[in-house]
Amino acid sequence: MEAYFGELAALLVAVFWTVTALAFERASLRIGSLSLNLIRLLMGFIFLSLFTWIYRGMLFPTDASGYNWIWLAVSGMIGFVFGDLFLFKAYAMIGSRFSMLIMTLAPPIAAVVGWFTLGEKLLPLQLLGMFLTLLGIFLAIFVRKAGKKGLSMKLSGKGVLFAFLGAAGQGTGLVLSKYGMLEYDPFAATQIRLIAAIVGFALLTTYLKRWKKVFIATRNKGGMSAAALGSFFGPFLGVSFSLLAIRYTETGIAATIMAIVPIMIIPPVVLIYKEKVKALEIIGSVISIAGVALLFLV
């Protein structure tokens, strides 16, 4: 079991993110994406700090180096503030299932960012993997309407764009996380990312003069319950275990396993939300994940 610790951690991340996506979709509809982002980061930081206090004997990451702080903070700003702000808007517009499908673009984007910034190579089969990921998403979100020529998008174009920007933020943030974490503790590294993101969203909330909406959101019991559930499984368990996964196994293997969320999310949205899932959407999800696998497992 120890030999597959990283892979097991990645599989748990997929489970955690499935719960998170469903919870945050409900919360974003109730309290708004900006308020939700700030609230769930604060909740996640509290959960994580209590854990590191028990696990490491340290409430805050005071043992991190300046290098860790700089790069993990940048990672938090890009991954959480930029990426998740758009992802949560996508939840409200196109739902968690399609948002998470488009988020399978995060690993290919991470590969491209790594190619540009870290000099990592992209092989022909990896380029094929990127194509398959895009093809799978295309099959799932486009439809041919009877009596009309060509294809049309069955989702909000704005929502799709926001989900893509969320994937771009997460993919870039993943690269910077590994670059900044090095041998530092993954859970403490997540604390640094959360601190930076909290500061970022606090500044954004102040600039947009939305603090009143944030305080009103805290009185919405349904929204806060969903936010707490998503915060526990997302910023706390999900993000921390994702860093744990990329430490104990290859980034590509971890990213591929974590990318199966679009498949895992189908049973709960059918059973809980009574969504109708078409065969082509399932096929598209499988092709996208196969693309992610091909991208990294070559």
C-alpha positions in Angstrom: 0.0 0.0 0.0 2.9 2.4 0.8 4.2 2.0 -2.8 0.9 3.5 -4.1 0.5 6.1 -1.4 0.6 9.0 -4.0 -1.9 7.3 -6.3 -4.3 6.6 -3.3 -4.1 10.2 -2.3 -4.9 11.3 -5.8 -7.9 9.0 -5.9 -9.2 10.5 -2.6 -8.7 13.9 -4.1 -11.1 12.9 -7.0 -13.7 11.9 -4.4 -13.2 15.0 -2.3 -13.5 17.3 -5.3 -16.7 15.5 -6.4 -18.3 16.4 -3.1 -16.8 19.9 -3.2 -18.1 20.6 -6.7 -21.7 19.6 -5.8 -21.6 21.5 -2.5 -20.2 24.7 -4.0 -22.6 24.6 -6.9 -25.5 24.8 -4.4 -23.7 27.4 -2.3 -22.8 29.6 -5.2 -26.5 29.8 -6.2 -27.5 30.8 -2.7 -24.8 33.3 -1.6 -22.9 34.3 -4.8 -19.5 33.3 -6.1 -17.5 36.2 -4.6 -18.9 35.8 -1.1 -18.6 32.0 -1.3 -14.9 32.2 -2.3 -13.9 34.3 0.7 -16.0 32.4 3.2 -14.9 28.9 2.0 -11.2 30.0 2.1 -11.6 31.2 5.7 -13.3 28.0 6.7 -10.7 25.9 4.9 -7.9 27.8 6.6 -9.4 27.2 10.0 -9.8 23.4 9.3 -6.3 23.2 8.0 -4.7 25.3 10.8 -6.3 23.0 13.5 -5.0 20.0 11.6 -1.4 21.3 11.3 -1.5 22.2 15.0 -2.2 18.6 15.8 -0.1 17.1 13.0 2.9 19.4 13.1 2.6 21.1 16.4 2.5 24.4 14.5 -0.6 26.5 14.0 0.9 28.6 11.2 3.6 27.8 8.6 6.3 29.9 10.4 9.0 27.4 9.4 8.6 28.1 5.6 11.4 29.7 3.8 11.1 33.0 1.9 11.3 31.0 -1.3 8.3 28.8 -0.2 6.3 31.9 0.8 6.9 33.7 -2.5 6.1 31.0 -4.9 3.3 29.3 -2.9 1.7 32.7 -2.4 1.8 33.4 -6.2 0.3 29.9 -6.7 -2.5 30.7 -4.3 -3.3 34.0 -6.0 -3.4 32.4 -9.5 -5.0 29.1 -8.5 -7.5 30.2 -5.9 -8.2 33.9 -6.6 -8.1 34.0 -10.4 -9.0 30.3 -11.1 -11.7 29.7 -8.5 -13.4 33.0 -8.9 -14.2 32.1 -12.5 -14.9 28.4 -11.7 -17.5 29.3 -9.1 -19.2 31.7 -11.6 -19.2 28.7 -14.0 -20.9 26.5 -11.3 -23.8 28.9 -11.2 -24.1 29.2 -15.0 -23.5 25.7 -16.3 -23.5 23.5 -13.2 -20.9 21.5 -11.5 -20.9 18.5 -13.9 -20.0 20.5 -17.1 -17.7 22.8 -15.1 -15.7 19.9 -13.9 -15.6 18.4 -17.4 -14.0 21.6 -18.7 -11.7 21.6 -15.8 -10.0 18.5 -17.3 -8.2 21.1 -19.4 -6.2 22.0 -16.2 -3.6 19.3 -16.7 -2.9 20.1 -20.4 -2.7 23.8 -19.5 -0.3 22.8 -16.7 1.8 20.9 -19.3 1.9 23.9 -21.6 2.8 26.2 -18.7 5.6 23.8 -17.7 6.8 23.8 -21.3 7.1 27.6 -21.3 8.3 28.2 -17.8 10.3 25.1 -16.8 11.5 23.9 -20.1 9.6 20.6 -19.9 9.2 18.7 -23.2 5.9 18.0 -25.0 6.0 14.8 -27.0 3.7 14.1 -30.0 1.6 11.6 -27.9 1.1 14.4 -25.3 -0.1 16.7 -28.0 -2.5 14.0 -29.1 -3.7 13.8 -25.5 -4.5 17.5 -25.5 -6.5 17.0 -28.7 -8.5 14.2 -27.2 -9.2 16.2 -24.1 -10.6 19.1 -26.2 -12.5 16.6 -28.4 -14.2 15.0 -25.4 -15.3 18.4 -24.1 -16.5 19.4 -27.6 -18.6 16.2 -27.9 -20.2 16.9 -24.5 -21.1 20.5 -24.8 -22.0 20.9 -28.5 -25.2 19.5 -30.1 -26.7 19.4 -33.6 -30.2 20.8 -33.6 -32.8 19.4 -35.9 -33.4 21.4 -39.0 -30.3 23.6 -38.5 -26.9 23.4 -40.1 -23.8 23.0 -38.1 -23.4 22.6 -34.3 -24.5 24.9 -31.5 -23.3 25.1 -27.9 -26.0 23.8 -25.5 -24.5 25.7 -22.6 -24.0 29.4 -21.7 -20.9 30.5 -23.7 -20.0 32.8 -20.8 -20.2 29.9 -18.4 -17.9 27.8 -20.6 -15.4 30.6 -20.9 -15.4 31.1 -17.1 -14.9 27.3 -16.6 -11.9 27.5 -19.1 -10.4 30.4 -17.1 -10.9 28.4 -14.0 -8.9 25.5 -15.6 -6.2 27.9 -16.7 -5.9 29.2 -13.1 -5.8 25.8 -11.6 -3.3 24.3 -14.1 -0.9 27.2 -13.7 -1.3 27.1 -9.9 -0.4 23.4 -9.8 2.9 24.0 -11.6 3.8 26.9 -9.3 2.8 24.8 -6.3 5.2 22.1 -7.1 7.9 24.6 -8.0 7.4 26.4 -4.7 6.8 23.5 -2.3 10.0 21.5 -3.0 10.4 19.3 0.2 8.2 21.5 2.4 5.1 20.0 4.1 2.1 19.8 1.8 -0.4 20.8 4.4 1.6 23.8 5.5 2.2 24.7 1.9 -1.6 24.8 1.4 -1.9 27.1 4.4 0.4 29.6 2.6 -1.7 29.3 -0.6 -4.8 29.9 1.4 -3.4 32.9 3.3 -2.4 34.6 0.0 -5.9 33.8 -1.5 -7.7 35.2 1.5 -5.7 38.4 1.2 -6.5 38.5 -2.5 -10.2 38.1 -2.1 -10.4 40.5 0.8 -8.8 43.2 -1.3 -11.1 42.3 -4.2 -14.2 42.5 -1.9 -13.0 45.8 -0.6 -12.4 47.2 -4.1 -15.9 46.1 -5.3 -17.5 47.2 -2.0 -19.1 43.8 -1.4 -18.5 43.3 2.3 -22.2 43.9 3.0 -23.1 41.0 0.7 -20.6 38.8 2.4 -22.1 39.5 5.9 -25.6 38.9 4.5 -24.4 35.6 3.0 -23.3 34.4 6.5 -26.9 34.5 7.5 -28.0 32.1 4.8 -28.1 28.8 6.6 -28.5 26.6 3.5 -25.6 28.4 1.7 -23.4 28.3 4.7 -24.0 24.6 5.3 -23.1 23.8 1.7 -20.0 26.2 1.9 -18.8 24.4 5.1 -19.2 21.0 3.5 -17.3 22.1 0.4 -14.6 23.9 2.4 -13.9 20.8 4.4 -13.5 18.6 1.3 -12.0 21.2 -0.9 -9.5 23.8 0.5 -8.7 21.5 3.4 -8.7 17.8 2.3 -8.8 18.2 -1.5 -6.0 20.7 -2.0 -3.8 19.3 0.7 -4.1 15.7 -0.6 -3.4 16.9 -4.1 -0.1 18.3 -3.0 0.5 15.1 -1.1 -0.2 13.1 -4.3 2.2 15.1 -6.4 4.9 14.6 -3.8 4.7 10.8 -3.6 4.0 10.1 -7.3 4.6 11.6 -10.7 2.7 14.7 -11.3 1.2 13.2 -14.5 -0.1 10.1 -12.7 -1.6 12.2 -9.9 -3.2 14.7 -12.4 -4.7 11.8 -14.4 -6.3 10.2 -11.4 -7.6 13.5 -10.1 -9.1 14.3 -13.5 -11.7 11.5 -13.2 -14.1 13.8 -11.3 -16.4 14.3 -14.5 -17.1 10.6 -14.4 -17.5 10.3 -10.6 -19.9 13.3 -10.5 -22.4 11.7 -12.9 -24.1 9.2 -10.4 -24.7 11.9 -7.7 -26.1 14.5 -10.2 -28.5 11.8 -11.6 -29.6 10.5 -8.2 -29.6 13.8 -6.2 -30.4 16.5 -8.8 -32.3 14.2 -11.2 -30.2 15.5 -14.2 -30.6 13.7 -17.5 -27.2 12.7 -18.8 -26.9 11.8 -22.4 -24.7 9.0 -23.7 -22.6 11.4 -25.8 -21.9 13.5 -22.6 -20.6 10.3 -20.9 -18.5 9.4 -24.0 -17.1 12.9 -24.1 -16.1 12.7 -20.4 -14.3 9.4 -20.9 -12.5 10.7 -24.0 -11.4 13.8 -22.1 -10.0 11.8 -19.2 -8.3 9.4 -21.7 -6.7 12.5 -23.2 -5.4 13.6 -19.8 -4.0 10.1 -19.2 -2.3 10.1 -22.6 -0.9 13.5 -21.9 1.0 12.4 -18.9 1.4 8.6 -19.1 3.8 8.5 -22.1 
